[in-house]
Amino acid sequence: MIRFISRLWSFFNTVMDCCAPVADLLARCWVAKIFFMAGLTKIQSWDSTVMLFTYEYQVPIISPYWAAVLGTIGELVLPVMLVLGLGTRACILVFFIYNCVCAWSYPLLWTPQGHAGLEQHINWGLLLALLMTHGYGKLSLDYVICTIVGRWKKKHAA
């Protein structure tokens, strides 16, 4: 009986290991969709976006205009890189910091009326943290590049 349970457990672990790259890709796509859709919303009405950054969001250090520009560029470019798995951990780190700044600089989230929005930012932050610590996964350009570079290094090491 113990041998059967051990084999069953081993089979389960093998299946989960095979599913991990797909789960990594799906998680990257989900996060990318969230940020990309926000970027599309920002460019649909640029005047409204700048107004929101000027009067509603309280982004520290940089001007509201440049916060809007940088935020929009990041939300449109980084998701594409994230889906492709190119510079994955760097993209995720930028999104993690961006998500924290967004949550921190939007006062409404810290009120009872904004509680649902704050929970979304917390969930996105947790997903980003998991992706950042887990890595890019086998279904990514980062994996392909690292594999090719690794083979090249082995070939030219001697």
ABEGO torsion letter per residue (X at the ends): XAAAAAAAAAAAAAAAAAAAAAAAAAAAAAAAAAAAAAAAAAAABAAAAAAAAAAABBBBGBBAAAAAAAAAAAAAAAAAAAAAGBGAAAAAAAAAAAAAAAAAABAAAABAAAAAAAAAAAAAAAAAAAAAAAEAEABBAAAAAAAAAAAAAAAAAX
